Amino acid sequence: MIEITSKPLSPQFIIDKVKKDDYGAIVTFVGTVRNTTRGRKIAFLEIETRDEKAETKLHEVVSEINRKWQLHDAAISRRIGKLRVGEIALVIAVAAAHRQEAFQACQYAVDRLKQGGITTEKEVYATDESPAESQT
């Protein structure tokens, strides 16, 4: 399951998409909007897709981790729009026979998303001095 949505994310819903009785491990990453960055208070985060191929790029990340590790299933759900502090921005769930490959694949998927090219994140500060933008 791959999705980019403006709706709130449910980690359990994503986990349920990869959960099967014959899998021994499901590793999940839940990324939330933090309240400060580099000592500055965050008001909210604006997340947008970089282009119309963002979902395709998420599929490519899943294909990469499936090639590198013996996975049974993986799901990535990325939220876009205006997110307040504490809201969930990203959920990744990876299912495998054993925990080691599930942990490694999940870490790799998070790192790949943070390399950029799929979405942009603009932090808007409580004092609204000047927004900072990064790519994920």
C-alpha positions, 0 to 999 in steps of 0.5 A, a space after each residue: 500500500 502506497 498513499 499520499 493523502 491530506 487526511 490524518 494518518 492511522 498507524 494501526 490502519 497501515 500496520 493492518 495492511 501488512 500484517 499476516 499470520 505468517 510474518 514474524 516481524 512488523 517494524 513501523 516508523 511514525 514521523 510526527 511534526 515536532 514543536 521546535 527546530 534549531 531552537 525555534 518554535 514551530 507553528 505548523 508544517 506545510 508538506 507538498 508533493 514535489 510533482 505528479 510522480 510522487 506516488 510513483 517515487 514511493 513505489 520505487 522506494 518499496 521496490 528497492 527495499 523488496 530487492 535488498 531484503 527478504 520482505 513480505 510486505 511494505 506500506 508507506 503513507 505520507 500526509 500532505 497539507 498543513 500539519 500542526 505540532 504532534 500530527 503524524 506526517 509519515 507512517 512506514 510499516 515493513 513486514 518480514 519473516 525476521 526482525 533484522 531485515 524488517 528494521 534495516 528495510 524500514 530504516 532504509 525507507 525513512 532515509 530514502 524519503 529524507 533524501 528528498 525529491 518526493 515532498 517538500 516541507 516548509 516549517 512555519 515558525 510561531 513568530 513567523 520570522 521566515 519559513 524554512 523549507 526542506 525536501 523529503 
